[in-house]
Amino acid sequence: MPILERPGGGIRYQVTGAGSPAVLLTHGFAATSAMFAANLPHIADHHQVITWDLRGHGGSDYPADPQYYSPAHALEDMAALLTRCESDRAVLGGHSLGGYLSLDFALTFPDRVAGLVLIDTGPGFRNDAARDGWNRRAEGTAARLAGAGPGALGSSAELHANEHRDASGLVQAARHTLTQRDSHVLDGLPRIAVPTLVVVGSEDAPFLAAADYMTAKIPQARKVVIPGAGHAPNVEKRELFDAELRRFLDDITAAEGPA
Protein backbone atom coordinates (compact mmCIF):
# COMPACT_ATOMS: atom_id res chain seq x y z
CA MET A 1 0.00 0.00 0.00
CA PRO A 2 1.20 3.57 -0.62
CA ILE A 3 2.38 5.80 2.22
CA LEU A 4 1.43 9.46 2.69
CA GLU A 5 4.24 11.26 4.52
CA ARG A 6 2.86 13.49 7.24
CA PRO A 7 4.18 15.29 10.34
CA GLY A 8 4.65 12.49 12.86
CA GLY A 9 5.30 9.82 10.25
CA GLY A 10 3.77 7.99 7.34
CA ILE A 11 0.11 7.12 6.88
CA ARG A 12 -0.67 3.91 5.00
CA TYR A 13 -3.64 4.15 2.66
CA GLN A 14 -5.24 2.38 -0.27
CA VAL A 15 -7.30 3.63 -3.21
CA THR A 16 -9.78 1.26 -4.83
CA GLY A 17 -12.04 1.95 -7.78
CA ALA A 18 -13.01 5.20 -9.45
CA GLY A 19 -15.99 7.52 -9.56
CA SER A 20 -17.49 10.52 -7.84
CA PRO A 21 -18.12 11.31 -5.09
CA ALA A 22 -15.15 9.65 -3.49
CA VAL A 23 -15.65 7.71 -0.25
CA LEU A 24 -13.17 8.00 2.64
CA LEU A 25 -13.57 5.18 5.18
CA THR A 26 -12.04 5.54 8.66
CA HIS A 27 -11.83 2.56 11.01
CA GLY A 28 -12.42 2.51 14.74
CA PHE A 29 -9.96 2.38 17.62
CA ALA A 30 -7.65 -0.67 17.52
CA ALA A 31 -8.97 -1.82 14.14
CA THR A 32 -7.36 -1.11 10.75
CA SER A 33 -8.47 -0.39 7.20
CA ALA A 34 -8.76 -4.17 6.78
CA MET A 35 -12.17 -4.03 8.48
CA PHE A 36 -13.57 -2.57 5.24
CA ALA A 37 -11.84 -4.95 2.83
CA ALA A 38 -14.89 -7.11 2.17
CA ASN A 39 -17.10 -4.05 1.59
CA LEU A 40 -14.90 -2.51 -1.10
CA PRO A 41 -16.04 -4.61 -4.08
CA HIS A 42 -19.61 -3.48 -3.54
CA ILE A 43 -18.93 0.26 -3.74
CA ALA A 44 -15.66 0.64 -5.67
CA ASP A 45 -17.35 -0.16 -8.99
CA HIS A 46 -18.96 3.29 -8.88
CA HIS A 47 -16.76 5.28 -6.48
CA GLN A 48 -13.16 5.98 -5.66
CA VAL A 49 -12.80 4.49 -2.17
CA ILE A 50 -9.98 5.57 0.14
CA THR A 51 -9.17 3.45 3.19
CA TRP A 52 -6.37 4.17 5.63
CA ASP A 53 -4.80 3.25 8.96
CA LEU A 54 -5.00 5.84 11.71
CA ARG A 55 -1.67 6.88 13.19
CA GLY A 56 -0.56 4.25 15.71
CA HIS A 57 -2.55 1.53 13.95
CA GLY A 58 -1.73 -1.17 11.40
CA GLY A 59 0.77 -0.13 8.75
CA SER A 60 0.92 3.58 9.62
CA ASP A 61 3.73 4.92 11.78
CA TYR A 62 3.70 4.80 15.59
CA PRO A 63 5.42 8.02 16.71
CA ALA A 64 6.49 8.34 20.34
CA ASP A 65 5.43 11.98 20.66
CA PRO A 66 1.84 12.22 22.00
CA GLN A 67 1.14 15.47 20.11
CA TYR A 68 0.79 13.54 16.84
CA TYR A 69 -2.18 11.56 18.17
CA SER A 70 -4.47 14.54 18.70
CA PRO A 71 -7.84 14.47 16.90
CA ALA A 72 -6.75 17.66 15.12
CA HIS A 73 -3.82 15.79 13.56
CA ALA A 74 -6.17 12.99 12.47
CA LEU A 75 -8.45 15.52 10.76
CA GLU A 76 -5.48 17.03 8.95
CA ASP A 77 -4.46 13.53 7.87
CA MET A 78 -7.93 12.99 6.40
CA ALA A 79 -7.80 16.29 4.52
CA ALA A 80 -4.32 15.47 3.21
CA LEU A 81 -5.50 12.06 2.00
CA LEU A 82 -8.34 13.65 0.04
CA THR A 83 -5.91 16.13 -1.49
CA ARG A 84 -3.42 13.37 -2.37
CA CYS A 85 -6.23 11.46 -4.07
CA GLU A 86 -7.39 14.59 -5.93
CA SER A 87 -10.79 14.58 -4.25
CA ASP A 88 -12.19 17.99 -3.35
CA ARG A 89 -15.21 16.45 -1.62
CA ALA A 90 -16.05 12.98 -0.37
CA VAL A 91 -18.59 10.95 1.50
CA LEU A 92 -17.00 10.20 4.86
CA GLY A 93 -17.74 6.83 6.43
CA GLY A 94 -16.48 6.13 9.92
CA HIS A 95 -16.79 3.31 12.42
CA SER A 96 -16.81 4.06 16.17
CA LEU A 97 -13.81 6.41 16.73
CA GLY A 98 -13.67 6.86 12.97
CA GLY A 99 -17.28 8.02 13.02
CA TYR A 100 -16.55 10.60 15.71
CA LEU A 101 -13.60 11.88 13.67
CA SER A 102 -15.78 12.01 10.55
CA LEU A 103 -18.34 14.15 12.42
CA ASP A 104 -15.54 16.43 13.62
CA PHE A 105 -14.18 16.65 10.06
CA ALA A 106 -17.62 17.63 8.72
CA LEU A 107 -17.74 20.50 11.23
CA THR A 108 -14.14 21.57 10.57
CA PHE A 109 -14.06 21.18 6.77
CA PRO A 110 -17.74 21.34 5.71
CA ASP A 111 -16.93 22.20 2.09
CA ARG A 112 -15.09 18.90 1.67
CA VAL A 113 -17.94 16.64 2.78
CA ALA A 114 -20.69 15.36 0.45
CA GLY A 115 -22.26 12.99 2.97
CA LEU A 116 -21.68 11.03 6.17
CA VAL A 117 -22.00 7.35 7.08
CA LEU A 118 -21.81 6.93 10.86
CA ILE A 119 -21.34 3.30 11.91
CA ASP A 120 -21.90 2.37 15.58
CA THR A 121 -20.52 5.64 16.85
CA GLY A 122 -21.47 8.55 19.08
CA PRO A 123 -21.05 12.35 19.16
CA GLY A 124 -19.38 12.60 22.56
CA PHE A 125 -20.70 13.95 25.83
CA ARG A 126 -22.06 17.23 27.17
CA ASN A 127 -22.03 15.96 30.76
CA ASP A 128 -18.58 16.33 32.33
CA ALA A 129 -19.02 13.26 34.56
CA ALA A 130 -19.95 11.07 31.58
CA ARG A 131 -16.96 12.38 29.60
CA ASP A 132 -14.64 11.76 32.55
CA GLY A 133 -15.96 8.19 32.77
CA TRP A 134 -15.26 7.66 29.06
CA ASN A 135 -11.73 9.00 29.48
CA ARG A 136 -11.08 6.75 32.47
CA ARG A 137 -12.11 3.74 30.39
CA ALA A 138 -9.78 4.89 27.61
CA GLU A 139 -6.92 5.15 30.09
CA GLY A 140 -7.77 1.68 31.38
CA THR A 141 -7.59 0.36 27.82
CA ALA A 142 -4.20 2.05 27.37
CA ALA A 143 -2.91 0.48 30.58
CA ARG A 144 -4.05 -3.01 29.55
CA LEU A 145 -2.44 -2.68 26.14
CA ALA A 146 0.77 -1.35 27.66
CA GLY A 147 0.93 -4.36 29.95
CA ALA A 148 -0.23 -7.18 27.70
CA GLY A 149 0.29 -5.92 24.14
CA PRO A 150 -2.21 -6.21 21.26
CA GLY A 151 -3.40 -9.50 22.72
CA ALA A 152 -5.39 -7.43 25.22
CA LEU A 153 -7.74 -6.21 22.47
CA GLY A 154 -11.40 -7.06 22.82
CA SER A 155 -13.37 -9.63 20.87
CA SER A 156 -15.33 -7.41 18.49
CA ALA A 157 -15.38 -8.72 14.91
CA GLU A 158 -13.17 -5.93 13.51
CA LEU A 159 -10.30 -6.34 15.99
CA HIS A 160 -7.26 -8.50 15.14
CA ALA A 161 -4.09 -8.29 17.23
CA ASN A 162 -1.85 -9.46 14.36
CA GLU A 163 -2.66 -6.36 12.29
CA HIS A 164 -0.49 -4.19 14.57
CA ARG A 165 3.31 -4.31 14.87
CA ASP A 166 3.09 -3.73 18.61
CA ALA A 167 0.86 -1.93 21.11
CA SER A 168 2.84 1.30 21.46
CA GLY A 169 0.74 3.25 18.95
CA LEU A 170 -2.53 1.90 20.33
CA VAL A 171 -1.54 3.03 23.81
CA GLN A 172 -0.89 6.54 22.55
CA ALA A 173 -4.09 6.57 20.50
CA ALA A 174 -6.16 5.43 23.49
CA ARG A 175 -4.77 8.26 25.59
CA HIS A 176 -4.76 11.06 23.04
CA THR A 177 -7.13 10.26 20.13
CA LEU A 178 -9.88 8.30 21.88
CA THR A 179 -10.20 10.65 24.86
CA GLN A 180 -12.39 13.75 24.63
CA ARG A 181 -12.06 17.27 26.05
CA ASP A 182 -15.36 19.03 25.31
CA SER A 183 -18.77 18.73 23.64
CA HIS A 184 -18.07 20.61 20.41
CA VAL A 185 -18.98 17.69 18.15
CA LEU A 186 -22.24 16.96 19.95
CA ASP A 187 -23.13 20.67 20.02
CA GLY A 188 -22.37 20.97 16.30
CA LEU A 189 -24.71 18.24 15.06
CA PRO A 190 -27.49 20.64 13.95
CA ARG A 191 -24.96 22.43 11.70
CA ILE A 192 -24.20 19.32 9.65
CA ALA A 193 -25.82 20.08 6.31
CA VAL A 194 -25.23 16.91 4.26
CA PRO A 195 -27.14 13.64 3.88
CA THR A 196 -26.21 11.34 6.75
CA LEU A 197 -26.74 7.61 7.17
CA VAL A 198 -26.65 6.48 10.80
CA VAL A 199 -26.01 2.73 11.00
CA VAL A 200 -26.12 0.72 14.23
CA GLY A 201 -26.18 -2.98 15.06
CA SER A 202 -29.31 -4.07 16.91
CA GLU A 203 -27.15 -5.82 19.52
CA ASP A 204 -24.76 -2.91 20.12
CA ALA A 205 -26.60 -1.65 23.21
CA PRO A 206 -24.09 1.08 24.20
CA PHE A 207 -24.61 2.89 20.87
CA LEU A 208 -28.35 2.57 20.26
CA ALA A 209 -29.23 5.76 22.15
CA ALA A 210 -26.40 7.64 20.45
CA ALA A 211 -27.76 6.59 17.05
CA ASP A 212 -31.19 7.92 17.98
CA TYR A 213 -29.70 11.19 19.23
CA MET A 214 -27.64 11.82 16.09
CA THR A 215 -30.62 11.00 13.87
CA ALA A 216 -32.75 13.51 15.75
CA LYS A 217 -30.16 16.29 15.73
CA ILE A 218 -28.62 16.06 12.23
CA PRO A 219 -31.15 17.63 9.83
CA GLN A 220 -30.73 15.19 6.91
CA ALA A 221 -30.05 12.04 8.93
CA ARG A 222 -31.66 8.64 8.43
CA LYS A 223 -31.13 5.70 10.77
CA VAL A 224 -30.74 2.05 9.81
CA VAL A 225 -30.62 -0.72 12.41
CA ILE A 226 -28.85 -3.86 11.18
CA PRO A 227 -30.63 -6.84 12.80
CA GLY A 228 -28.45 -9.33 14.63
CA ALA A 229 -25.30 -7.21 14.35
CA GLY A 230 -23.07 -6.04 17.16
CA HIS A 231 -20.47 -3.25 17.09
CA ALA A 232 -19.22 -3.91 13.54
CA PRO A 233 -22.25 -4.47 11.27
CA ASN A 234 -20.21 -4.00 8.08
CA VAL A 235 -18.23 -7.10 9.10
CA GLU A 236 -20.89 -9.17 10.87
CA LYS A 237 -23.79 -8.58 8.46
CA ARG A 238 -21.92 -7.48 5.37
CA GLU A 239 -24.63 -8.02 2.77
CA LEU A 240 -27.23 -6.04 4.71
CA PHE A 241 -24.75 -3.24 5.39
CA ASP A 242 -23.51 -3.11 1.79
CA ALA A 243 -27.05 -2.86 0.47
CA GLU A 244 -27.84 0.10 2.74
CA LEU A 245 -24.55 1.83 1.93
CA ARG A 246 -24.98 1.34 -1.81
CA ARG A 247 -28.52 2.76 -1.66
CA PHE A 248 -27.28 5.80 0.24
CA LEU A 249 -24.41 6.44 -2.17
CA ASP A 250 -26.70 6.03 -5.18
CA ASP A 251 -29.04 8.65 -3.72
CA ILE A 252 -26.16 11.12 -3.21
CA THR A 253 -24.85 10.50 -6.72
CA ALA A 254 -28.28 11.08 -8.22
CA ALA A 255 -28.80 14.27 -6.22
CA GLU A 256 -25.41 15.70 -7.19
CA GLY A 257 -25.81 14.89 -10.88
CA PRO A 258 -22.97 14.18 -13.34
CA ALA A 259 -19.44 14.97 -12.14
C-alpha positions as CSV (number, residue, x, y, z in Angstrom):
1,M,0.0,0.0,0.0
2,P,1.2,3.6,-0.6
3,I,2.4,5.8,2.2
4,L,1.4,9.5,2.7
5,E,4.2,11.3,4.5
6,R,2.9,13.5,7.2
7,P,4.2,15.3,10.3
8,G,4.7,12.5,12.9
9,G,5.3,9.8,10.3
10,G,3.8,8.0,7.3
11,I,0.1,7.1,6.9
12,R,-0.7,3.9,5.0
13,Y,-3.6,4.1,2.7
14,Q,-5.2,2.4,-0.3
15,V,-7.3,3.6,-3.2
16,T,-9.8,1.3,-4.8
17,G,-12.0,2.0,-7.8
18,A,-13.0,5.2,-9.5
19,G,-16.0,7.5,-9.6
20,S,-17.5,10.5,-7.8
21,P,-18.1,11.3,-5.1
22,A,-15.1,9.6,-3.5
23,V,-15.6,7.7,-0.3
24,L,-13.2,8.0,2.6
25,L,-13.6,5.2,5.2
26,T,-12.0,5.5,8.7
27,H,-11.8,2.6,11.0
28,G,-12.4,2.5,14.7
29,F,-10.0,2.4,17.6
30,A,-7.7,-0.7,17.5
31,A,-9.0,-1.8,14.1
32,T,-7.4,-1.1,10.7
33,S,-8.5,-0.4,7.2
34,A,-8.8,-4.2,6.8
35,M,-12.2,-4.0,8.5
36,F,-13.6,-2.6,5.2
37,A,-11.8,-4.9,2.8
38,A,-14.9,-7.1,2.2
39,N,-17.1,-4.1,1.6
40,L,-14.9,-2.5,-1.1
41,P,-16.0,-4.6,-4.1
42,H,-19.6,-3.5,-3.5
43,I,-18.9,0.3,-3.7
44,A,-15.7,0.6,-5.7
45,D,-17.3,-0.2,-9.0
46,H,-19.0,3.3,-8.9
47,H,-16.8,5.3,-6.5
48,Q,-13.2,6.0,-5.7
49,V,-12.8,4.5,-2.2
50,I,-10.0,5.6,0.1
51,T,-9.2,3.5,3.2
52,W,-6.4,4.2,5.6
53,D,-4.8,3.3,9.0
54,L,-5.0,5.8,11.7
55,R,-1.7,6.9,13.2
56,G,-0.6,4.2,15.7
57,H,-2.5,1.5,13.9
58,G,-1.7,-1.2,11.4
59,G,0.8,-0.1,8.7
60,S,0.9,3.6,9.6
61,D,3.7,4.9,11.8
62,Y,3.7,4.8,15.6
63,P,5.4,8.0,16.7
64,A,6.5,8.3,20.3
65,D,5.4,12.0,20.7
66,P,1.8,12.2,22.0
67,Q,1.1,15.5,20.1
68,Y,0.8,13.5,16.8
69,Y,-2.2,11.6,18.2
70,S,-4.5,14.5,18.7
71,P,-7.8,14.5,16.9
72,A,-6.8,17.7,15.1
73,H,-3.8,15.8,13.6
74,A,-6.2,13.0,12.5
75,L,-8.5,15.5,10.8
76,E,-5.5,17.0,8.9
77,D,-4.5,13.5,7.9
78,M,-7.9,13.0,6.4
79,A,-7.8,16.3,4.5
80,A,-4.3,15.5,3.2
81,L,-5.5,12.1,2.0
82,L,-8.3,13.7,0.0
83,T,-5.9,16.1,-1.5
84,R,-3.4,13.4,-2.4
85,C,-6.2,11.5,-4.1
86,E,-7.4,14.6,-5.9
87,S,-10.8,14.6,-4.2
88,D,-12.2,18.0,-3.4
89,R,-15.2,16.4,-1.6
90,A,-16.0,13.0,-0.4
91,V,-18.6,11.0,1.5
92,L,-17.0,10.2,4.9
93,G,-17.7,6.8,6.4
94,G,-16.5,6.1,9.9
95,H,-16.8,3.3,12.4
96,S,-16.8,4.1,16.2
97,L,-13.8,6.4,16.7
98,G,-13.7,6.9,13.0
99,G,-17.3,8.0,13.0
100,Y,-16.6,10.6,15.7
101,L,-13.6,11.9,13.7
102,S,-15.8,12.0,10.6
103,L,-18.3,14.1,12.4
104,D,-15.5,16.4,13.6
105,F,-14.2,16.6,10.1
106,A,-17.6,17.6,8.7
107,L,-17.7,20.5,11.2
108,T,-14.1,21.6,10.6
109,F,-14.1,21.2,6.8
110,P,-17.7,21.3,5.7
111,D,-16.9,22.2,2.1
112,R,-15.1,18.9,1.7
113,V,-17.9,16.6,2.8
114,A,-20.7,15.4,0.5
115,G,-22.3,13.0,3.0
116,L,-21.7,11.0,6.2
117,V,-22.0,7.4,7.1
118,L,-21.8,6.9,10.9
119,I,-21.3,3.3,11.9
120,D,-21.9,2.4,15.6
121,T,-20.5,5.6,16.8
122,G,-21.5,8.5,19.1
123,P,-21.0,12.3,19.2
124,G,-19.4,12.6,22.6
125,F,-20.7,14.0,25.8
126,R,-22.1,17.2,27.2
127,N,-22.0,16.0,30.8
128,D,-18.6,16.3,32.3
129,A,-19.0,13.3,34.6
130,A,-19.9,11.1,31.6
131,R,-17.0,12.4,29.6
132,D,-14.6,11.8,32.5
133,G,-16.0,8.2,32.8
134,W,-15.3,7.7,29.1
135,N,-11.7,9.0,29.5
136,R,-11.1,6.8,32.5
137,R,-12.1,3.7,30.4
138,A,-9.8,4.9,27.6
139,E,-6.9,5.1,30.1
140,G,-7.8,1.7,31.4
141,T,-7.6,0.4,27.8
142,A,-4.2,2.0,27.4
143,A,-2.9,0.5,30.6
144,R,-4.1,-3.0,29.5
145,L,-2.4,-2.7,26.1
146,A,0.8,-1.3,27.7
147,G,0.9,-4.4,30.0
148,A,-0.2,-7.2,27.7
149,G,0.3,-5.9,24.1
150,P,-2.2,-6.2,21.3
151,G,-3.4,-9.5,22.7
152,A,-5.4,-7.4,25.2
153,L,-7.7,-6.2,22.5
154,G,-11.4,-7.1,22.8
155,S,-13.4,-9.6,20.9
156,S,-15.3,-7.4,18.5
157,A,-15.4,-8.7,14.9
158,E,-13.2,-5.9,13.5
159,L,-10.3,-6.3,16.0
160,H,-7.3,-8.5,15.1
161,A,-4.1,-8.3,17.2
162,N,-1.9,-9.5,14.4
163,E,-2.7,-6.4,12.3
164,H,-0.5,-4.2,14.6
165,R,3.3,-4.3,14.9
166,D,3.1,-3.7,18.6
167,A,0.9,-1.9,21.1
168,S,2.8,1.3,21.5
169,G,0.7,3.2,18.9
170,L,-2.5,1.9,20.3
171,V,-1.5,3.0,23.8
172,Q,-0.9,6.5,22.6
173,A,-4.1,6.6,20.5
174,A,-6.2,5.4,23.5
175,R,-4.8,8.3,25.6
176,H,-4.8,11.1,23.0
177,T,-7.1,10.3,20.1
178,L,-9.9,8.3,21.9
179,T,-10.2,10.7,24.9
180,Q,-12.4,13.8,24.6
181,R,-12.1,17.3,26.0
182,D,-15.4,19.0,25.3
183,S,-18.8,18.7,23.6
184,H,-18.1,20.6,20.4
185,V,-19.0,17.7,18.2
186,L,-22.2,17.0,19.9
187,D,-23.1,20.7,20.0
188,G,-22.4,21.0,16.3
189,L,-24.7,18.2,15.1
190,P,-27.5,20.6,13.9
191,R,-25.0,22.4,11.7
192,I,-24.2,19.3,9.6
193,A,-25.8,20.1,6.3
194,V,-25.2,16.9,4.3
195,P,-27.1,13.6,3.9
196,T,-26.2,11.3,6.7
197,L,-26.7,7.6,7.2
198,V,-26.6,6.5,10.8
199,V,-26.0,2.7,11.0
200,V,-26.1,0.7,14.2
201,G,-26.2,-3.0,15.1
202,S,-29.3,-4.1,16.9
203,E,-27.2,-5.8,19.5
204,D,-24.8,-2.9,20.1
205,A,-26.6,-1.6,23.2
206,P,-24.1,1.1,24.2
207,F,-24.6,2.9,20.9
208,L,-28.4,2.6,20.3
209,A,-29.2,5.8,22.2
210,A,-26.4,7.6,20.4
211,A,-27.8,6.6,17.0
212,D,-31.2,7.9,18.0
213,Y,-29.7,11.2,19.2
214,M,-27.6,11.8,16.1
215,T,-30.6,11.0,13.9
216,A,-32.8,13.5,15.8
217,K,-30.2,16.3,15.7
218,I,-28.6,16.1,12.2
219,P,-31.1,17.6,9.8
220,Q,-30.7,15.2,6.9
221,A,-30.1,12.0,8.9
222,R,-31.7,8.6,8.4
223,K,-31.1,5.7,10.8
224,V,-30.7,2.1,9.8
225,V,-30.6,-0.7,12.4
226,I,-28.8,-3.9,11.2
227,P,-30.6,-6.8,12.8
228,G,-28.4,-9.3,14.6
229,A,-25.3,-7.2,14.3
230,G,-23.1,-6.0,17.2
231,H,-20.5,-3.3,17.1
232,A,-19.2,-3.9,13.5
233,P,-22.2,-4.5,11.3
234,N,-20.2,-4.0,8.1
235,V,-18.2,-7.1,9.1
236,E,-20.9,-9.2,10.9
237,K,-23.8,-8.6,8.5
238,R,-21.9,-7.5,5.4
239,E,-24.6,-8.0,2.8
240,L,-27.2,-6.0,4.7
241,F,-24.7,-3.2,5.4
242,D,-23.5,-3.1,1.8
243,A,-27.1,-2.9,0.5
244,E,-27.8,0.1,2.7
245,L,-24.6,1.8,1.9
246,R,-25.0,1.3,-1.8
247,R,-28.5,2.8,-1.7
248,F,-27.3,5.8,0.2
249,L,-24.4,6.4,-2.2
250,D,-26.7,6.0,-5.2
251,D,-29.0,8.7,-3.7
252,I,-26.2,11.1,-3.2
253,T,-24.8,10.5,-6.7
254,A,-28.3,11.1,-8.2
255,A,-28.8,14.3,-6.2
256,E,-25.4,15.7,-7.2
257,G,-25.8,14.9,-10.9
258,P,-23.0,14.2,-13.3
259,A,-19.4,15.0,-12.1
